Amino acid sequence: MSNSKRIWNNEELTFAYYVAKHGNLDALKMTKEDVVYHIIGNTTERSFDMQVENFKHLLGIGESAYDNYSQKMVEVGESLKNTTITNVRTILMDYAIKMDAIAEERRIKRKKSRYRRDWRGKK
């Protein structure tokens, strides 16, 4: 992973918001590793934890030492503050399904690409 700053999209930040507000991903039947490596990708568990801590600070939950939140985090928090937990879960599940479909499409393209190279006798 490079040292450049990663830009999180709204759905990715919503996962961090959800964990900050509700404590874990159990109701979604996901683990932090599932979210970090398979849904978000291109990040680390530590980075995800920092996003969670920043949301805790924004939401006034517990004693979070992090206060390095972005304007986008403020906007995500504002947009979700009156949203039911069921609707937030729906947003997260829809995004997880979308990212799974994208990953599957990439796997299929790679497989087809390998087949074409093999069929032509080139590697």
DRENFIKOL-280044 format. One line per 5 residues: number of its first residue (from 1); their letters; for each residue x, y, z of N, C-alpha, C. Coordinates in pm, whole numbers. Each point is the difference from the previous one (the first is absolute). Example, Ala and Ser with C-alpha at 12.3 -4.5 7.8 and 13.67 -1.06 7.14 Angstrom:
1	as	1319:-569:780:-89:119:0:90:120:0 ~ -35:105:-72:82:119:6:-77:109:73
***
This chain:
1	msnsk	84:-117:0:-84:117:0:88:123:0 ~ -36:99:-80:80:121:-10:-24:91:120 ~ 85:102:12:-13:95:109:-97:113:-32 ~ -60:-1:-119:-92:106:-35:-129:-13:81 ~ -63:115:21:-122:3:80:-115:-58:-81
6	riwnn	-72:-92:60:-111:-65:-68:-127:84:19 ~ -77:14:-106:-127:71:7:-111:-104:17 ~ -71:10:111:-109:-94:30:-129:52:-61 ~ -78:-90:-61:-129:43:-54:-107:-6:110 ~ -118:51:-30:-106:8:101:-39:-136:57
11	eeltf	-10:-100:-86:-40:-133:47:107:-60:91 ~ 126:17:-36:109:-50:85:-3:68:136 ~ -21:131:0:-10:73:126:-122:-43:80 ~ -105:-41:-70:-120:-46:70:28:-126:81 ~ 88:-87:-49:40:-116:80:65:44:130
16	ayyva	90:98:-7:67:51:120:-100:67:93 ~ -93:76:-55:-106:64:78:-82:-106:76 ~ -37:-104:-73:-81:-107:59:72:-65:118 ~ 128:-31:-18:76:-63:109:15:97:117 ~ 25:127:-29:13:99:106:-130:9:82
21	khgnl	-110:-1:-68:-130:18:67:-53:-127:63 ~ 23:-115:-63:-62:-125:45:99:-104:54 ~ 129:30:-4:98:-84:66:64:-110:-82 ~ -72:-58:-94:58:-107:-81:-87:-25:-123 ~ 39:-99:-76:-69:-34:-125:-80:-129:11
26	dalkm	-19:-49:122:-65:-130:20:-137:-10:-67 ~ -81:104:8:-134:-5:-58:4:-12:-152 ~ 111:40:-59:18:-11:-145:63:-133:-39 ~ 35:-79:101:67:-130:-23:132:20:-75 ~ 73:107:39:129:31:-59:101:21:111
31	tkedv	126:-15:-35:107:33:93:71:124:-51 ~ 81:59:86:79:116:-43:90:-40:-116 ~ 56:-120:4:87:-46:-108:-76:-9:-132 ~ -124:-48:4:-83:-5:-121:-13:139:-61 ~ -33:96:85:-22:137:-46:130:60:-53
36	vyhii	107:-10:77:126:65:-35:60:-59:-127 ~ 10:-132:-7:74:-62:-109:-85:-37:-121 ~ -129:-30:19:-80:-50:-110:-102:99:-53 ~ -46:91:85:-99:97:-45:67:133:-33 ~ 74:55:95:68:127:-25:125:-23:-83
41	gntte	88:-87:47:124:-25:-72:93:121:3 ~ 123:-20:-35:100:107:-9:5:85:127 ~ -12:-65:116:14:69:128:48:-102:103 ~ 10:44:125:45:-88:107:-102:1:114 ~ 9:-99:87:-87:-3:117:26:122:88
46	rsfdm	125:41:10:35:118:81:-66:126:-55 ~ 1:16:-130:-63:115:-62:-151:-1:25 ~ -61:-117:-13:-143:-13:28:-29:36:146 ~ 83:-50:91:-18:31:142:9:151:26 ~ 90:67:-71:11:145:17:-125:72:-50
51	qvenf	-57:-50:-110:-126:58:-48:-111:-19:103 ~ -4:-118:60:-100:-28:105:19:96:117 ~ 124:16:44:28:89:113:-35:145:-32 ~ 26:43:-122:-39:136:-40:-152:17:5 ~ -74:-101:-43:-146:7:9:-46:1:146
56	khllg	67:-78:85:-36:3:142:16:141:56 ~ 108:66:-39:22:138:44:-112:91:-51 ~ -33:-14:-128:-107:82:-59:-134:-24:68 ~ -27:-127:34:-128:-36:60:-2:20:151 ~ 116:34:58:7:19:145:-12:-130:77
61	igesa	49:-107:-58:-7:-133:63:132:-30:68 ~ -2:-22:129:119:-40:73:109:105:-2 ~ 119:-46:32:119:87:7:91:-31:-119 ~ -28:60:-113:84:-22:-117:109:106:-7 ~ 122:-45:-16:114:92:-11:13:56:-141
66	ydnys	-77:-53:-95:9:42:-139:-97:115:-28 ~ 52:102:-64:-87:110:-43:46:53:-135 ~ 53:-91:-80:52:36:-132:-99:-41:-108 ~ -125:36:20:-104:-40:-94:-7:98:-117 ~ -53:-51:-110:-10:80:-123:-139:62:-11
71	qkmve	-13:95:-90:-130:61:-27:-96:-107:-52 ~ 53:-94:-79:-85:-107:-52:-57:-85:113 ~ 79:-22:106:-50:-76:115:-113:77:69 ~ 15:130:11:-107:83:58:-127:-13:-83 ~ 16:5:-132:-116:-10:-90:-66:-137:10
76	vgesl	81:-106:5:-56:-135:13:-75:-13:133 ~ 62:46:107:-65:-5:131:-131:76:2 ~ -1:119:-61:-123:81:-7:-108:-71:-82 ~ 42:-60:-112:-99:-66:-87:-60:-124:64 ~ 72:-61:95:-48:-124:62:-62:19:137
81	kntti	11:118:58:-40:17:140:-148:-28:25 ~ -86:22:-99:-143:-29:17:-44:-124:-75 ~ 97:-78:-47:-30:-122:-75:-10:-117:96 ~ -98:-85:-21:-16:-116:88:115:-98:-19 ~ 24:-79:102:107:-100:-7:-29:-98:-115
86	tnvrt	-126:-31:-23:-37:-92:-108:39:58:-135 ~ -24:129:-20:36:63:-127:151:10:-17 ~ 73:25:108:147:3:-9:51:-139:-36 ~ -55:-103:62:40:-137:-34:-27:-30:-147 ~ -112:47:-52:-34:-21:-141:103:67:-90
91	ilmdy	39:122:33:103:71:-76:129:-82:-3 ~ 40:-51:117:124:-77:9:-7:-132:-75 ~ -112:-69:13:-13:-130:-70:-4:22:-152 ~ -69:103:-45:-5:29:-144:140:29:-53 ~ 79:75:75:136:32:-42:87:-126:-2
96	aikmd	-16:-85:102:78:-124:4:-33:-88:-120 ~ -127:-9:-34:-42:-80:-116:57:59:-129 ~ -5:133:-11:54:67:-119:150:-28:-14 ~ 75:12:109:144:-23:-6:32:-145:-29 ~ -82:-92:49:19:-142:-29:-22:-27:-149
101	aiaee	-101:65:-58:-27:-17:-143:115:56:-85 ~ 54:113:42:115:59:-72:120:-94:6 ~ 25:-56:119:114:-92:15:-20:-124:-87 ~ -122:-52:-5:-28:-117:-83:19:31:-148 ~ -43:118:-42:17:41:-140:149:9:-36
106	rrikr	80:51:92:145:8:-24:61:-139:-11 ~ -46:-93:85:51:-138:-6:-34:-63:-135 ~ -121:22:-47:-43:-56:-128:83:58:-115 ~ 22:132:2:81:64:-104:142:-56:-2 ~ 58:-19:120:136:-55:6:2:-142:-55
111	kksry	-101:-77:34:-8:-138:-48:-11:-2:-153 ~ -87:84:-56:-15:7:-145:129:46:-65 ~ 65:95:61:126:52:-53:105:-111:-5 ~ 10:-79:104:95:-112:2:-35:-103:-106 ~ -131:-27:-18:-43:-97:-99:41:46:-140
116	rrdwr	-23:128:-30:36:51:-132:150:-13:-25 ~ 80:32:99:145:-11:-18:39:-145:-21 ~ -58:-91:78:33:-141:-13:-44:-53:-138 ~ -117:38:-44:-54:-46:-127:88:43:-116 ~ 59:119:10:88:50:-106:141:-56:13
121	gkk	24:-71:106:132:-58:19:99:96:62 ~ -46:112:48:89:97:63:-28:4:149 ~ 106:30:73:-15:13:145:55:130:45
***
